[in-house]
Amino acid sequence: MPVNTSEAMAGLRAHLLFLPLPVESRGATPLLPASVAIVFTGLLAVFLLARHLQSPWRYLPPGPIGYPIVGNALNLLDKKQFFSMCESYGDIAYVNLAGQPTIVLNAQHAVADLLDRRAGNFSGRPRLIFSHELLAGGMTFTTEGHTPRWRRMRRAVNEAFRPSAAAKYHTIEADKAAQLALALANDPHATVSGGYSHHYASYAASVVLAITYDLPVLNTGKDGIIDTVEHIARDLARAAAPGTHLVDLFPWMLIMPVRFAKWKRDAATWYRCTSEFLGGLVGEVKERMTMPPDAKDQEASGEARPCLAQTLVEEADRFGLSEAEISWAAGVITFAGLPDDTLNSIAGSETQAITLEWFTLAMIGHLDIQQRAQAELDAIVGRERAPRVGDRDQLPFVSVLDTEIYGEDATEFNPSRHLDEKGQLKPAPADTKDEGHISYGAGRRICVGRHVANDALFVAMATILWAFNLRSEGAFDMDGYVDRGVTVSPKPFAGKFEPRFPEALTILNEEVETR
Ligand code: HEM
């Protein structure tokens, strides 16, 4: 077969470009390809070096070495051990959670430096294609990145929950707190191990539903709305779990035509049904808003009260909210507000319910602190009416109980550390937004419901301490905990709620009836 030598040579030279040439052959090799090779190699080296220098991976903080694929995810099975392991790497540690790069901030100043002072860089959310973009149509602002839609929805909710506006909900919160205390006293199961937790969860959920839609009183048990909202929250959380949907691993699947992608059709149906349900809840609020005052009173048994959905409807133009954004902004607060160990409950009432569980344990384990709080309540509130949110300024000791529960020093329960020698509130440590702790997060994503949560927790704790002596019905574990995914709760214990004085329950009953 005839051989085209020039072609063969060219091919060969191409292969030789990267091989070191023997010294004696240098003279015989044309200069141009060699210099091209050198220039090309040089450029490649510069490119790789530049990429290496610019790579964010170079600046990763130190962290434990993980296993292949799962990284450090298995360490999370024991949270205490996980966090002490991270602490040994300093204030900022890096871990790989099954492929999800994660930074653990171990010091308050690190939280403030990154989340507050560099909020522009650290206010995003990881991309959740199936649960956030498809199921929720990008409407759940808790999982939305730092986008104009997030800003619109967040600003509107923030405005409705700012401290002066949150005062509108004080009566609702005190009302629910009185009902909570009555439920604890009247339910024989409240004293069995963990029997209180259901009541705390109901309290938190009913406060959230009332302040969002002015829904009628929710005692214990469930009704249709709670069930549906729980399903929505659960579906979203399950869909967000890593590895549940292939499209989160292979985003190119988004280009698949709808008719070949049942998962897209299912997600669209879910979004439509959920939007209709949430729109219906706002629709009822709108109807009440347009009723004449008398009819309104009749409809809501004399109880038509301000709520988030009403504020969102009234202020929609100012914040540029669409109908769908109004429905979903309110809806997100209810998903966030229901007790459920899901991703959504980061923001919600599971946190409130669990705080009340830790509070009960702390009071049982520290009777001296319980008695001091009760003495303050007797001195300021007396025994003829139940506590109100407005009493907080006069009750500094009771008001720092929750601060101490979130406290940065878990080794000693000592609420007095937040008070000065006159027993008045000390200024909160820097960078805690006057909260005295950073359990509400920081920066632009700081908990939008924190003022509501503070009020609801304060009045619940004050009412329980005012009405009962908290005792245990057996052994309790001050150091143990139950891992609930995002949060940890105390190991179940049997709490006893003994009325402190004969009239306590009668007064609570009267307050519930007359409010
Ligand atoms: C003890 C009670 C609560 C705690 C400890 C808590 C804590 C938190 C935390 C740590 C975050 C995340 C901050 C971040 O991403 O950096 C958050 C966000 C959020 N919280 Fe709360 N929360 C509580 C109660 C509430 C309540 C009662 C509501 C609603 C009425 C609420 C609504 C939200 C919302 C909507 C977000 C998302 C904000 C955003 O992404 O822009 N939270 N919360």
Boltz pocket constraint, residues with backbone or C-beta under 6 A from the ligand:
constraints:
  - pocket:
      binder: B
      contacts: [[A, 141], [A, 142], [A, 143], [A, 144], [A, 154], [A, 208], [A, 332], [A, 333], [A, 336], [A, 337], [A, 346], [A, 347], [A, 348], [A, 349], [A, 351], [A, 352], [A, 355], [A, 438], [A, 439], [A, 440], [A, 441], [A, 442], [A, 444], [A, 445], [A, 446], [A, 447], [A, 448], [A, 449], [A, 450], [A, 452], [A, 453]]
      max_distance: 6.0
